[in-house]
Amino acid sequence: MFRRAIFTLSFLLFIVSTQLFCSSQQTDILQDDTDTALNYGYEYPIIDIKPSLYSTDVPVDTVIKIRFDKQLDSSTVTDSVLHLESGPLKKWLMSYYNPLTIELMVWTSVDLNSNVDWVFSISAGMEFLDGTPVEPSILTAFTTGNSNDEQQPPFSSKKYEVVEKIFMTKCVSCHFNSDKAFTGIDFSSPDKVQNTVLNVRSSEWPSLKRVLPYKPGESYLLFKIFDNDYYSGQQMPRNIDSSKSSKPLTFSEQQDISDWIAGGALF
């Protein structure tokens, strides 16, 4: 009985000392008034991040938004490389990458604890589309308040009827009749879209599906409709006569397609 009591007391002392150590380490990071605490080590390819470093009174349902200066490889953005911690407390994270804005959005499944210091970091494993690694680093640190801004989820899922209008007015003049449609893509009906686009491997970028539900950053269709360095051939839509340019989709139309994919590409 005595030995069990000694063991229990030793274990409790270990837990308390661990929490105190983690808390002191995090306080050091939050109180450091220079960006050297972030351990960037090189010119980090970030244009903007929110919440910004040392923000206070951050809503407990905040969405962390990181805008990069080049495209991420969305397949490498997993919960195993994203970390939101407060001492020994770690949060399970969800994420959404939008290639249109080159923005990664990260949020928790439940509200954060209020009036707590948090540190957001990434570990090794994330890459850009050009194959270069995203260096592991602490990206921001902030303190929550008590408010809730109802920011989640960070995108508005679009119904198929919304994107169907875009397909029928901007795409179907070339992409119809599956046997003769350009590259085999047929937008003339929901059934045709499911058979020729959804979960179908891209012939121009075989490592991507034309549309991968819930994953705009891994859907080649999205890369094909906006100006970037990663699609083959010409940006869509275009005229049948390739010598003539066609008016690109508006950003709103591009975003509608991205939101439809992010919501599961449902019909």
Sequence and secondary structure as in RCSB ss.txt:
>XXXX:A:sequence
MFRRAIFTLSFLLFIVSTQLFCSSQQTDILQDDTDTALNYGYEYPIIDIKPSLYSTDVPVDTVIKIRFDKQLDSS
TVTDSVLHLESGPLKKWLMSYYNPLTIELMVWTSVDLNSNVDWVFSISAGMEFLDGTPVEPSILTAFTTGNSNDE
QQPPFSSKKYEVVEKIFMTKCVSCHFNSDKAFTGIDFSSPDKVQNTVLNVRSSEWPSLKRVLPYKPGESYLLFKI
FDNDYYSGQQMPRNIDSSKSSKPLTFSEQQDISDWIAGGALF
>XXXX:A:secstr
 HHHHHHHHHHHHHHHHHHHHHHHHHHHHHH  SGGGG   S   EEEEES TTEEEE TT  EEEEESS B GG
G  TTTEEEEETTEE  EEEEEETTTTEEEEEESS   TT EEEEEE TT BBTTS B   EEEEEEEE S    
  SSS    HHHHHHHHHHHTTTTS STTTSGGG   SSHHHHHHHTBT B SSSTTSBSB TT GGGBHHHHHT
S  SS SS  SS  SSTTS      HHHHHHHHHHHHTT   
